[in-house]
Amino acid sequence: MDLLNTLVDKGLRRETPTREEALAVLATSDDDLLDVVAAAGKVRRHWFGRRVKLNYLVNLKSGLCPEDCSYCSQRLGSTAGILKYTWLKPDQASEAAAAGLAGGAKRVCLVASGRGPTDRDVDRVSDTIKAIKDQNEGVEVCACLGLLSDGQAERLRAAGADAYNHNLNTSEATYGEITTTHTYADRVDTVHKAHAAGLSACSGLIAGMGERDEDLVDVVFALRELDPDSVPVNFLIPFEGTPLAKEWNLTPQRCMRILAMVRFVCPDVEVRIAGGREVHLRSLQPLALHLANSIFLGDYLTSEGQAGKADLEMIADAGFEVEGADEVTLPEHRAAAGGGCGSHAAAGGCGTDAESAGCGSHAGGGVCGTPEASAPAEPRTDLVAVRRRGAGTDLAPNA
C-alpha cells in the first residue's frame, strides 16, 4: 500500500507525515488493520526494538478536585464512587511505589488531583521523591500535579524529579467543550515550563470523548510540536457520575488505528498505552504492543487495571521483553539531546515536512477511500471498576 510504505519511510527518517496522511490512517477499514499494525510496528521496532517500558501510578491525593474536566472521575461535581483522600505521607507513597517497582516498573508517576500545586504541595512531593529515590536506586520519577506556577518545575527538578506529565487531552478547537475552569493554553504553558526546567516532558491525549478524526490529528500534531519525550494515549473510561458517562465511541480496531497514527506522527518518542486499554482494547492489548513501547502496570488513579502478573505474561507471550532499569528508553539521538527537538533538524526531526503528497496521491493503495461504516461501540460498563486497593487503602496494591 502506497500510504503505508510512505509512512514507514518517513517514520524511519523521523519525518512528519502530512495531515492528510495521518487522517488517512484513521480512515482505514478494519480489513486493513493488520497491514496498518505491521507498518507502524516496523517504525516502533526500528526505534525501540521489542522493549516495553513499565510505569506505575501512585495517586498521592484522590478526588475533591475543583476543576470541571468532563472526563474525570475526580472532577468538581462528580458522583462517581471513587476513593477520596488527602495527601499520602512520603513513607506511604514510597511503600506504594515499591510494589510497582518490584513488579518490573522503572518509572513511578506521582499524581495529585487539583488545579495545580501550592508551594507547600511542592515541598510535600519533593519529600516524597526523595523518599522513593533513597530506597530505589536508578528509579525514574515523574510528577503530575496540574498547572505549574513559575519556579515550581525548577524546584521539582532540584528535588530529583526526572519528568513532568501534563496532557493536552484534546484539540485546541474543542478544549472548551471538555473543560471550562482552565484553558488549552494553560496546559501548553505548563509543558513549556517543564521543558525549560530540564524535566523530561510527558504529554498526551484522551480518545473517545466524541471528538472527530480532525481533532485527534490536531492534538497529536500539537504534541509533536511541543516535542515531549513520552506521549500517553488514554482511552476514555466512561465513569458513571461524570458528564461523559454515556460516551462509548471506541472499538478495539479504532483504538489500534489511533495508536498507529500516533506512532507515525511521533516515531521516535515513547508512546504509552495509558488509561482505558483494558476497557477498549480488550483482547487486542497484545497486538497494541506492536505500536506502543510503554504501558502502565496494574491499576490506574481511580480505576482498576489488568492484574500486574497478567501484564507481564501478556508482554512475554506477545514476544516482547520488559525494559530493564539499566536500559535507556529513548533512541540515542533523543537521549543525547536531552529529548529536545531542535537538534534534529538535519535529520528531518520534528519540523514541518516539506512534502505535501496527501491522500490523493495514493490511488490504488487500497487504504485512502471512505471506510465502511463500523457498528456502534457496545458499552462495556462491566469492565469499568473503581479502584479499591493500593494507595489510600489498607489493601495490597495490584502490581
PEFENWO-V607277 format. One record per residue. N is the residue number from 1. RES is the residue in one small letter. OMEGA is omega in whole degrees, -180 to 180 (NA if undefined). D_LAST is the distance of its C-alpha to the last C-alpha in whole Angstrom. Layout:
BEGIN
((N;RES;OMEGA;D_LAST) (N;RES;OMEGA;D_LAST))
END
This chain:
BEGIN
((1;m;-175;41) (2;d;-179;43) (3;l;-176;40) (4;l;176;37) (5;n;178;39) (6;t;-178;40) (7;l;176;36) (8;v;180;35) (9;d;180;38) (10;k;-180;37) (11;g;180;33) (12;l;178;34) (13;r;-178;37) (14;r;177;35) (15;e;-180;37) (16;t;172;37) (17;p;171;37) (18;t;176;40) (19;r;-180;39) (20;e;179;41) (21;e;178;38) (22;a;177;35) (23;l;-179;37) (24;a;176;38) (25;v;180;34) (26;l;-177;33) (27;a;179;36) (28;t;-178;36) (29;s;177;36) (30;d;178;33) (31;d;-178;36) (32;d;-170;35) (33;l;-177;31) (34;l;175;31) (35;d;179;33) (36;v;180;32) (37;v;-180;28) (38;a;-179;30) (39;a;179;32) (40;a;178;29) (41;g;176;27) (42;k;180;30) (43;v;179;29) (44;r;-177;26) (45;r;180;26) (46;h;-175;29) (47;w;-173;27) (48;f;180;24) (49;g;178;24) (50;r;179;22) (51;r;174;19) (52;v;179;16) (53;k;179;14) (54;l;180;11) (55;n;-177;10) (56;y;-178;8) (57;l;169;10) (58;v;-180;11) (59;n;-175;14) (60;l;-177;17) (61;k;-168;19) (62;s;175;19) (63;g;173;22) (64;l;-180;26) (65;c;180;26) (66;p;-179;30) (67;e;-174;29) (68;d;180;30) (69;c;-169;28) (70;s;-176;28) (71;y;-164;25) (72;c;178;23) (73;s;-180;22) (74;q;-172;23) (75;r;172;26) (76;l;178;29) (77;g;179;30) (78;s;174;27) (79;t;175;27) (80;a;-175;24) (81;g;-176;22) (82;i;174;19) (83;l;176;18) (84;k;178;21) (85;y;179;21) (86;t;-169;22) (87;w;169;21) (88;l;173;19) (89;k;-178;20) (90;p;-179;19) (91;d;177;18) (92;q;179;16) (93;a;179;14) (94;s;178;14) (95;e;178;12) (96;a;-180;10) (97;a;-177;10) (98;a;-180;9) (99;a;179;6) (100;g;179;5) (101;l;177;8) (102;a;179;8) (103;g;177;6) (104;g;179;9) (105;a;176;9) (106;k;176;13) (107;r;174;13) (108;v;180;12) (109;c;-178;14) (110;l;-172;15) (111;v;175;17) (112;a;178;20) (113;s;179;22) (114;g;180;25) (115;r;-180;28) (116;g;-174;28) (117;p;166;27) (118;t;177;30) (119;d;177;31) (120;r;177;30) (121;d;178;27) (122;v;176;27) (123;d;179;27) (124;r;-178;24) (125;v;177;22) (126;s;178;24) (127;d;180;23) (128;t;177;20) (129;i;180;20) (130;k;-179;22) (131;a;-179;20) (132;i;-177;17) (133;k;178;19) (134;d;-176;21) (135;q;-175;18) (136;n;-177;16) (137;e;175;19) (138;g;-179;19) (139;v;172;16) (140;e;177;17) (141;v;176;17) (142;c;177;18) (143;a;177;19) (144;c;-170;20) (145;l;-178;23) (146;g;-177;25) (147;l;-177;29) (148;l;172;30) (149;s;-179;33) (150;d;175;35) (151;g;-176;34) (152;q;178;30) (153;a;179;29) (154;e;179;31) (155;r;177;30) (156;l;178;26) (157;r;180;27) (158;a;180;29) (159;a;178;26) (160;g;177;24) (161;a;178;22) (162;d;-173;22) (163;a;175;22) (164;y;179;22) (165;n;171;21) (166;h;-174;24) (167;n;171;24) (168;l;173;28) (169;n;-179;26) (170;t;-176;29) (171;s;178;33) (172;e;-176;35) (173;a;-176;38) (174;t;-174;36) (175;y;-178;34) (176;g;177;36) (177;e;-177;35) (178;i;-176;32) (179;t;178;32) (180;t;-174;35) (181;t;168;34) (182;h;-172;34) (183;t;173;35) (184;y;-180;33) (185;a;176;35) (186;d;-179;33) (187;r;178;30) (188;v;-180;32) (189;d;-180;33) (190;t;176;30) (191;v;177;29) (192;h;179;32) (193;k;179;32) (194;a;178;28) (195;h;-175;30) (196;a;-179;33) (197;a;-180;31) (198;g;176;30) (199;l;173;26) (200;s;-177;25) (201;a;178;25) (202;c;-177;22) (203;s;-176;24) (204;g;-171;23) (205;l;172;24) (206;i;177;24) (207;a;176;25) (208;g;-178;27) (209;m;-179;28) (210;g;-178;32) (211;e;175;33) (212;r;174;35) (213;d;-179;34) (214;e;179;36) (215;d;178;34) (216;l;179;31) (217;v;179;33) (218;d;-176;35) (219;v;179;31) (220;v;176;30) (221;f;176;33) (222;a;177;33) (223;l;179;30) (224;r;179;31) (225;e;177;34) (226;l;176;32) (227;d;172;30) (228;p;176;27) (229;d;179;25) (230;s;-178;22) (231;v;175;22) (232;p;176;19) (233;v;178;20) (234;n;173;19) (235;f;-172;21) (236;l;170;22) (237;i;-174;20) (238;p;180;23) (239;f;168;23) (240;e;-177;26) (241;g;175;27) (242;t;-178;27) (243;p;-177;30) (244;l;-176;28) (245;a;-177;27) (246;k;-178;30) (247;e;175;29) (248;w;-172;28) (249;n;-171;29) (250;l;167;27) (251;t;176;27) (252;p;-179;24) (253;q;177;27) (254;r;178;28) (255;c;179;24) (256;m;179;25) (257;r;178;28) (258;i;179;27) (259;l;178;24) (260;a;179;27) (261;m;179;30) (262;v;180;27) (263;r;180;27) (264;f;-179;31) (265;v;-178;31) (266;c;-168;29) (267;p;-171;29) (268;d;176;28) (269;v;178;25) (270;e;176;21) (271;v;-173;21) (272;r;171;17) (273;i;-173;16) (274;a;-174;15) (275;g;174;15) (276;g;-178;17) (277;r;-179;16) (278;e;-177;15) (279;v;-170;18) (280;h;177;21) (281;l;178;20) (282;r;-175;19) (283;s;176;20) (284;l;179;21) (285;q;-180;18) (286;p;179;18) (287;l;-180;22) (288;a;177;20) (289;l;175;19) (290;h;-179;23) (291;l;-178;23) (292;a;-180;20) (293;n;-175;19) (294;s;175;15) (295;i;169;13) (296;f;178;10) (297;l;174;6) (298;g;-172;5) (299;d;178;7) (300;y;-175;11) (301;l;-177;13) (302;t;-179;15) (303;s;177;14) (304;e;175;11) (305;g;176;10) (306;q;179;9) (307;a;-179;7) (308;g;178;4) (309;k;179;7) (310;a;176;10) (311;d;-178;9) (312;l;178;10) (313;e;179;13) (314;m;-180;14) (315;i;-179;14) (316;a;-178;16) (317;d;-180;18) (318;a;178;19) (319;g;178;21) (320;f;180;19) (321;e;179;17) (322;v;179;14) (323;e;-178;16) (324;g;-179;16) (325;a;-178;17) (326;d;180;20) (327;e;178;21) (328;v;-176;22) (329;t;-172;21) (330;l;173;24) (331;p;-172;27) (332;e;-176;30) (333;h;178;32) (334;r;-179;30) (335;a;-179;28) (336;a;-179;32) (337;a;-178;33) (338;g;179;30) (339;g;-175;29) (340;g;-177;32) (341;c;-170;34) (342;g;-176;38) (343;s;-175;38) (344;h;-171;37) (345;a;-176;40) (346;a;-178;42) (347;a;179;40) (348;g;173;40) (349;g;-171;36) (350;c;180;36) (351;g;179;39) (352;t;-179;41) (353;d;-176;42) (354;a;-178;45) (355;e;179;45) (356;s;-180;46) (357;a;-177;46) (358;g;-173;44) (359;c;-175;44) (360;g;-178;47) (361;s;-176;48) (362;h;-179;45) (363;a;-178;48) (364;g;180;47) (365;g;173;44) (366;g;-177;43) (367;v;-174;40) (368;c;-179;42) (369;g;177;43) (370;t;-177;42) (371;p;174;40) (372;e;-180;40) (373;a;179;39) (374;s;176;36) (375;a;178;35) (376;p;179;33) (377;a;178;30) (378;e;177;29) (379;p;177;27) (380;r;-179;24) (381;t;179;23) (382;d;-179;22) (383;l;179;18) (384;v;-178;18) (385;a;179;16) (386;v;178;16) (387;r;179;13) (388;r;-176;14) (389;r;178;11) (390;g;-175;9) (391;a;179;12) (392;g;179;15) (393;t;175;15) (394;d;-178;15) (395;l;180;12) (396;a;180;9) (397;p;175;6) (398;n;-180;4) (399;a;NA;0))
END
